[in-house]
Amino acid sequence: MKNRKVRKMWLLVIAAGLVISFAACTPGRTAERSASGSAAQLEYPVKNVTFIIPYSAGGTADTVGRLLAQHLSQILDINITCVNKAGASGEIGSLELINSRKDGSVIGTMNIPDFIISDIVNPQFEFDLEKDAEFIAAFNNTPFSYFAPAKGDLNTWDKFVAYAKAHPGEVTVGEGGIAHRILAAAVMDKFGIQFTTVNFAGASETVAALLGGHVSAASSGNQRLVEFTSGGCMPIIWEGKTKPEGFPDCALFSDYGMDASFLGVGNTVVAPKGVPENVITVLEAACAQIANSSDFGERMRNLGYDYTSLVGVKDIMETLRKQKATISAICEKYADRILSNG
């Protein structure tokens, strides 16, 4: 207990220093909060915090969300209760999160790029990237790659492209959601090919469909590599800076001048817009400790994630704006194809 109290004391010292630094370096932002009446300094952290996870229990997003909540609880020396609010691809829980009390007693996680895509394609999703949330930190960037049977006729990307060009629409690609269809549209545009996407309920169902021979190939997150390879499949094109371990001949998207990282799955720590500045400062300091934690990074890599971290509202917003612009352009060009279910 003594160590936890000392850690909390140092965290508050760091946070206090950051508040002074922010006040000196970003007067416009502080003044803006004061003008809106949201700059009143609350004693923070409070002892009991609710952490909303807008996805079902047991999934990868839930696992990462609970790990984040666990580390925040330890660093801040507070009780954090995780609450799953699943439904509509994360939209239900996300809306509850951003409409919660603006005092730091309710925070949570929202997956990148799920809420960006929902904001673009679903007019019922009343979310404004600039006005509704404070993105404190982002962890992981695990993109999508393509997989096919190792002993099949499409076991290299060049074979896949050649066959899809010669037989437009005949190749079937399993996918687990709209983000994969956005990637498919970008891929078809880049390589001048046509294939048919087949929608499944999620990643596990997509893996099973390919292993069962129900589709020609599959689009899935890089963290699913072991599941595919253990069933006799292999990556045929990979999004990443290096080739997947054990597959030195696998093509990279970058080999063809394509960057598919804009759809990489990331897990954010989010507070409702309008929380006081000192709440953001304390949460940023705590997330910085998580980012520098070798234990957290190792646990993420063990889950198959390409672990990265980004802490700070300003830097995260800049990244999210770029993602939204890229995704918006693709959705506008291929709306019918993306919004179909296969």
C-alpha positions in Angstrom: 0.0 0.0 0.0 2.9 2.3 0.8 4.2 1.9 -2.7 0.8 2.7 -4.2 0.5 5.8 -2.2 4.0 6.9 -3.2 3.2 6.2 -6.9 0.0 8.2 -6.7 1.8 11.1 -5.0 4.3 11.2 -7.8 1.6 10.9 -10.4 -0.2 13.9 -9.0 3.1 15.9 -8.9 3.7 15.1 -12.5 0.1 16.0 -13.4 0.4 19.3 -11.5 3.5 20.1 -13.5 1.8 19.2 -16.8 -1.1 21.5 -15.9 1.3 24.4 -15.3 3.1 23.5 -18.6 -0.2 23.4 -20.6 -1.4 26.7 -19.1 1.9 28.3 -20.2 2.1 26.7 -23.6 -1.5 26.5 -24.7 -3.4 29.5 -23.4 -5.9 29.3 -26.2 -7.1 25.9 -25.2 -7.3 26.8 -21.5 -9.2 30.0 -22.2 -11.6 28.1 -24.4 -12.5 25.7 -21.6 -12.9 28.6 -19.2 -15.2 30.4 -21.5 -17.4 27.3 -21.8 -17.6 26.9 -18.1 -15.9 23.5 -18.1 -12.5 24.5 -16.7 -13.6 24.2 -13.0 -10.9 22.2 -11.3 -12.3 19.1 -9.6 -10.4 17.0 -7.2 -9.2 14.1 -9.4 -8.9 11.2 -9.6 -12.1 10.3 -7.9 -12.2 7.0 -6.0 -14.7 5.2 -8.2 -14.6 5.3 -12.0 -16.8 3.5 -14.6 -14.9 2.3 -17.7 -17.3 1.7 -20.6 -16.3 -0.9 -23.2 -18.7 -0.7 -26.2 -18.1 -4.3 -27.2 -19.1 -7.8 -26.0 -17.3 -9.5 -23.1 -14.6 -11.9 -24.1 -13.5 -10.4 -27.4 -10.2 -8.8 -28.2 -11.5 -5.3 -27.7 -12.9 -6.3 -24.3 -9.6 -7.9 -23.3 -7.5 -4.8 -24.2 -10.1 -2.5 -22.6 -9.9 -4.4 -19.3 -6.1 -4.4 -19.4 -6.1 -0.6 -19.8 -8.6 -0.2 -17.0 -6.5 -2.5 -14.7 -3.3 -0.5 -15.3 -5.2 2.8 -14.8 -6.6 1.5 -11.6 -3.2 0.5 -10.3 -1.5 3.8 -11.3 -4.2 6.1 -10.0 -4.9 3.9 -6.9 -8.7 4.0 -7.6 -11.5 1.5 -8.2 -12.4 1.1 -11.9 -15.5 -0.9 -12.8 -15.6 -2.2 -16.4 -19.0 -2.2 -18.0 -19.7 -3.8 -21.4 -22.2 -1.9 -23.5 -22.3 -3.8 -26.8 -24.4 -3.3 -29.9 -24.4 -1.8 -33.3 -20.6 -2.3 -33.9 -19.8 -0.3 -30.8 -22.1 2.6 -31.5 -24.4 2.1 -28.5 -21.7 2.0 -25.9 -19.8 4.8 -27.6 -22.8 7.1 -27.5 -23.4 6.4 -23.8 -19.7 7.1 -23.1 -19.6 10.5 -24.8 -22.9 11.5 -23.2 -21.8 10.6 -19.7 -21.0 13.0 -16.8 -18.2 15.4 -17.6 -16.3 15.0 -14.4 -14.0 12.0 -15.2 -16.1 9.5 -13.2 -17.0 7.8 -16.5 -14.3 7.1 -19.1 -13.9 4.2 -21.5 -12.4 2.9 -24.8 -13.5 3.3 -28.4 -11.9 1.3 -31.2 -10.2 3.0 -34.1 -11.4 3.1 -36.8 -14.9 1.8 -35.8 -16.3 5.1 -34.6 -14.8 7.0 -37.5 -16.5 4.7 -40.0 -19.8 4.8 -38.2 -19.6 8.6 -38.2 -19.1 8.6 -42.0 -21.6 5.9 -43.1 -24.3 5.9 -40.4 -26.5 9.0 -40.3 -28.1 7.7 -37.1 -24.7 7.7 -35.3 -24.8 11.2 -33.8 -21.1 11.6 -33.1 -18.8 14.5 -33.9 -15.1 13.7 -33.9 -14.2 17.3 -32.9 -17.0 18.1 -30.4 -18.0 14.9 -28.5 -14.9 13.2 -27.1 -11.5 13.8 -25.6 -9.1 11.1 -26.9 -6.5 10.7 -24.2 -4.3 8.0 -25.6 -4.3 5.3 -28.3 -2.7 1.9 -28.1 -1.9 -0.7 -30.8 -2.1 -0.4 -34.6 -3.0 -3.8 -35.9 -4.0 -3.6 -39.6 -5.7 -6.1 -41.9 -4.0 -8.5 -44.3 -5.2 -11.1 -46.8 -4.9 -14.9 -46.3 -5.5 -17.9 -48.5 -5.0 -21.7 -48.4 -1.2 -22.5 -48.5 -1.7 -25.4 -51.0 -4.3 -23.6 -53.1 -4.1 -21.8 -56.4 -4.1 -18.3 -54.9 -1.3 -18.8 -52.4 0.7 -15.7 -53.6 -0.6 -12.2 -54.1 0.5 -12.1 -57.8 -1.6 -15.3 -58.4 -4.5 -13.8 -56.6 -4.4 -10.6 -58.7 -3.9 -12.4 -61.9 -6.9 -14.7 -61.3 -9.1 -11.9 -60.1 -8.3 -9.9 -63.3 -9.0 -12.9 -65.5 -12.2 -13.9 -63.7 -13.9 -10.7 -62.4 -16.1 -11.3 -59.3 -15.4 -15.0 -59.1 -12.9 -14.8 -56.2 -14.6 -14.7 -52.9 -13.0 -12.9 -49.9 -14.4 -13.5 -46.4 -14.6 -10.4 -44.1 -16.0 -9.5 -40.7 -17.3 -6.0 -41.1 -17.5 -2.7 -43.0 -13.8 -1.8 -42.3 -12.8 -4.9 -44.4 -15.1 -3.8 -47.2 -13.4 -0.4 -47.2 -10.0 -2.1 -47.5 -11.5 -4.3 -50.3 -12.6 -1.3 -52.2 -9.2 0.3 -51.9 -7.5 -2.9 -53.0 -9.7 -3.4 -56.0 -9.1 0.2 -57.0 -5.4 0.0 -56.6 -4.9 -3.3 -58.5 -7.7 -2.9 -61.1 -9.4 -6.1 -60.1 -12.9 -7.3 -58.9 -13.7 -9.9 -56.3 -16.7 -10.6 -54.2 -16.7 -9.9 -50.4 -18.7 -12.3 -48.2 -19.7 -10.9 -44.9 -19.5 -12.9 -41.6 -20.4 -11.9 -38.1 -16.9 -11.5 -36.9 -13.2 -12.5 -37.2 -13.7 -16.0 -35.7 -16.4 -16.8 -38.3 -14.2 -15.4 -41.1 -11.3 -17.6 -40.0 -13.6 -20.7 -39.9 -15.0 -19.9 -43.3 -11.6 -19.9 -45.0 -10.4 -22.9 -43.1 -13.6 -24.7 -44.1 -13.1 -23.9 -47.8 -16.2 -21.7 -48.0 -14.4 -18.7 -49.5 -11.3 -18.3 -51.7 -9.5 -15.9 -49.3 -10.0 -13.8 -46.2 -9.4 -10.3 -45.0 -8.5 -10.3 -41.3 -6.4 -8.7 -38.6 -2.7 -9.5 -38.4 -3.3 -10.9 -34.9 -5.1 -13.8 -36.4 -2.0 -15.1 -38.2 -1.6 -18.2 -35.9 -5.2 -19.2 -36.3 -5.0 -19.2 -40.1 -1.6 -20.9 -40.3 -2.5 -23.6 -37.9 -5.4 -24.5 -40.2 -3.3 -24.7 -43.3 -3.6 -21.2 -44.6 -1.0 -18.4 -45.1 -0.8 -14.7 -45.5 -0.6 -13.6 -49.2 -0.2 -9.9 -48.7 0.7 -8.2 -45.4 0.3 -4.7 -44.0 3.3 -3.9 -41.9 6.9 -2.7 -42.1 8.3 -6.2 -42.0 7.1 -9.6 -43.4 5.2 -11.9 -41.1 7.4 -14.3 -39.1 7.9 -17.5 -40.9 6.8 -16.2 -44.3 9.8 -14.5 -45.9 8.2 -14.6 -49.4 4.9 -13.0 -48.4 4.2 -9.7 -50.3 3.8 -6.4 -48.4 1.3 -3.8 -49.5 4.2 -1.4 -49.6 5.8 -3.5 -52.3 3.1 -2.2 -54.6 3.1 1.4 -53.3 0.0 0.9 -51.1 -0.4 1.9 -47.5 -3.3 0.0 -45.8 -2.4 1.1 -42.3 -5.2 3.7 -42.2 -7.5 0.8 -41.1 -5.3 -0.5 -38.4 -7.2 -1.4 -35.2 -6.3 0.8 -32.3 -7.7 1.0 -28.7 -8.2 4.4 -27.3 -8.8 5.8 -23.8 -11.6 8.3 -24.1 -13.4 10.9 -21.8 -16.5 12.9 -22.7 -15.8 16.3 -24.2 -16.0 19.0 -21.6 -14.2 17.3 -18.7 -12.0 19.7 -16.8 -8.4 20.3 -17.9 -6.9 18.7 -14.8 -8.8 15.5 -15.5 -7.3 15.2 -18.9 -3.8 16.0 -17.5 -4.1 13.3 -14.9 -5.3 10.7 -17.4 -2.6 11.7 -19.9 0.1 11.2 -17.2 -1.4 7.8 -16.3 -1.6 6.7 -19.9 2.0 7.8 -20.4 3.0 5.4 -17.6 1.1 2.6 -19.4 2.8 3.4 -22.7 6.2 3.1 -21.0 5.2 -0.1 -19.2 7.1 -3.1 -20.5 4.5 -5.4 -19.0 1.6 -3.8 -20.9 3.6 -3.8 -24.1 4.5 -7.5 -23.7 0.9 -8.5 -23.0 -0.3 -6.6 -26.1 2.3 -8.4 -28.3 1.4 -11.7 -26.8 -2.2 -11.0 -28.0 -0.7 -10.6 -31.5 -1.0 -6.9 -31.7 1.5 -4.6 -33.5 2.0 -2.6 -30.3 2.4 1.2 -30.5 1.3 4.0 -28.3 0.3 7.6 -28.7 -0.5 9.8 -25.7 -1.9 13.4 -25.9 -5.2 14.8 -27.2 -3.5 17.1 -29.8 -1.4 14.4 -31.4 -4.2 11.8 -31.4 -6.7 14.3 -33.0 -4.3 15.0 -35.8 -4.0 11.3 -36.5 -7.7 10.8 -36.4 -8.4 13.6 -38.8 -6.1 12.1 -41.3 -7.7 8.7 -41.0 -11.2 10.2 -41.4 -10.1 12.1 -44.5 -8.7 8.9 -46.1 -11.7 6.7 -45.2 -14.2 9.4 -46.3 -12.7 9.6 -49.7 -12.9 5.8 -50.2 -16.5 5.6 -48.9 -17.6 8.4 -51.1 -16.2 6.7 -54.2 -17.4 3.2 -53.4 -20.5 3.8 -51.2 -22.7 1.1 -52.8 -20.0 -1.6 -52.7 -18.9 -0.8 -49.1 -22.5 -0.5 -47.6 -23.6 -3.9 -49.1 -23.2 -7.0 -47.0 -21.3 -9.0 -49.6 
